[in-house]
Amino acid sequence: MSDDIIKRLREAIAEHPLSPIHGYAADIAALLDRLDEAREAARTWENEAERRSRRYEECAVKLDAAERECERLRESIGMAYGYLWCVNNEPGTPHQYPPERAAYEARKLLRDTMTSEQRGTFINRAVALVRGGKTTPPPSTAIDAARAAERGKE
């Protein structure tokens, strides 16, 4: 119903107590009140739908960024592995590459995938393993620790 019709119905009920419509005044008023409540509920649902739509869009943007980051990391790790594979000294291995150069190129690729704190965490783990010293935490713990350190800086 349009607002104009509703307004005229309310005015007619108030101004003409003896009209035939007056016998239904209470019912009409109750229906008009329910209509107002339904409109308010519809506005509430529209606002909620809009809020959820914005939230969905934000999540989609974050997911897209995470997928791009995952692909970037996969590319860096794959290329680093490729450089290190070229060091392979088995007889008949094609494209042998100087170990120092391969290590440098692999480090260069991987360096930009981590913060300095993360690099430090993993360097310390590797040094401990190479020296045969203390055991290091499993990878997920080290990664979680590096992420926690990174979040602490934000």
C-alpha positions in Angstrom: 0.0 0.0 0.0 1.2 3.5 -0.7 1.8 5.9 2.1 -0.9 8.2 0.7 -3.6 5.6 1.0 -2.5 4.6 4.5 -2.5 8.3 5.6 -6.0 8.8 4.1 -7.3 5.7 5.9 -5.9 6.9 9.3 -7.5 10.3 8.7 -10.8 8.9 7.7 -11.0 6.8 10.8 -10.1 9.8 13.0 -12.4 12.3 11.3 -15.6 10.2 10.6 -16.6 8.1 13.6 -20.0 7.3 12.1 -18.8 6.1 8.6 -19.1 2.4 7.8 -15.3 2.1 7.9 -15.4 3.1 11.6 -16.7 -0.4 12.6 -13.4 -1.8 11.3 -11.3 1.0 12.7 -9.6 -1.2 15.3 -8.9 -3.9 12.7 -7.6 -1.4 10.2 -5.4 0.3 12.7 -4.0 -3.0 13.8 -3.3 -4.0 10.2 -1.7 -0.6 9.6 0.5 -1.1 12.7 1.5 -4.5 11.4 2.3 -3.0 8.1 4.6 -0.4 9.8 6.3 -3.2 11.8 6.8 -5.2 8.6 8.3 -2.3 6.9 10.7 -1.7 9.8 11.6 -5.4 9.8 12.2 -5.2 6.0 14.6 -2.3 6.5 16.4 -4.2 9.3 16.8 -7.2 7.0 17.9 -5.0 4.1 20.6 -3.4 6.4 21.7 -6.8 7.5 21.9 -8.1 4.0 23.9 -5.1 2.9 26.3 -5.5 5.9 26.7 -9.2 5.1 27.3 -8.4 1.4 30.1 -6.0 2.3 31.6 -8.6 4.7 31.4 -11.2 1.9 33.2 -8.8 -0.5 35.9 -8.1 2.2 36.4 -11.8 2.6 36.6 -12.3 -1.1 39.3 -9.7 -1.4 41.3 -11.2 1.5 40.9 -14.7 -0.1 42.1 -13.4 -3.4 45.1 -11.8 -1.8 45.9 -15.0 0.2 45.7 -17.0 -3.0 48.1 -14.6 -4.8 50.5 -14.8 -1.8 50.3 -18.6 -1.8 51.1 -18.7 -5.6 54.0 -16.3 -5.0 55.4 -18.4 -2.2 55.0 -21.6 -4.3 56.9 -19.9 -7.2 59.7 -18.8 -4.9 60.0 -22.2 -3.2 59.9 -24.0 -6.6 62.6 -21.8 -8.1 64.8 -22.1 -5.0 64.5 -25.9 -5.3 65.3 -25.6 -9.0 68.6 -23.7 -8.2 69.5 -26.2 -5.5 68.8 -29.1 -7.9 71.3 -27.7 -10.3 74.0 -28.3 -7.7 73.4 -32.1 -8.0 76.8 -33.6 -8.6 75.7 -37.1 -9.7 77.4 -38.3 -12.9 75.5 -37.4 -16.0 73.5 -34.6 -14.4 72.9 -31.8 -16.9 73.3 -28.1 -16.2 75.6 -28.4 -13.2 75.8 -25.1 -11.4 78.3 -23.8 -8.8 77.0 -24.6 -5.3 77.8 -21.1 -4.0 75.9 -19.5 -6.9 72.9 -21.8 -6.5 72.8 -21.2 -2.7 72.9 -17.4 -3.3 70.1 -17.5 -5.9 67.9 -19.7 -3.7 68.5 -17.4 -0.6 67.7 -14.4 -2.7 64.4 -15.8 -3.8 63.4 -17.0 -0.4 64.6 -13.9 1.5 61.7 -11.8 0.3 59.1 -14.3 1.4 59.8 -13.8 5.1 60.3 -11.1 7.7 63.7 -10.7 9.3 62.3 -12.3 12.4 61.0 -15.3 10.5 64.3 -15.6 8.7 66.1 -15.5 12.0 63.9 -18.3 13.4 64.5 -20.6 10.5 68.3 -19.8 10.3 68.6 -20.6 14.1 66.7 -23.9 13.6 69.0 -24.9 10.6 72.2 -23.9 12.5 71.1 -26.1 15.4 70.5 -29.0 13.1 73.8 -28.5 11.3 75.8 -28.3 14.5 74.0 -31.4 15.9 73.0 -29.5 18.9 69.6 -29.2 20.6 66.6 -30.4 18.8 64.4 -27.7 17.2 60.7 -27.4 17.4 58.7 -28.9 14.6 58.1 -26.7 11.6 54.5 -25.7 12.5 55.7 -24.5 15.9 58.5 -22.4 14.4 56.1 -21.0 11.8 53.5 -20.2 14.5 56.2 -18.5 16.6 57.4 -16.5 13.6 53.8 -15.4 12.8 53.2 -14.5 16.4 56.4 -12.3 16.4 55.2 -10.7 13.2 51.8 -10.0 14.6 53.4 -8.5 17.7 55.0 -5.8 15.6 51.7 -4.7 14.0 
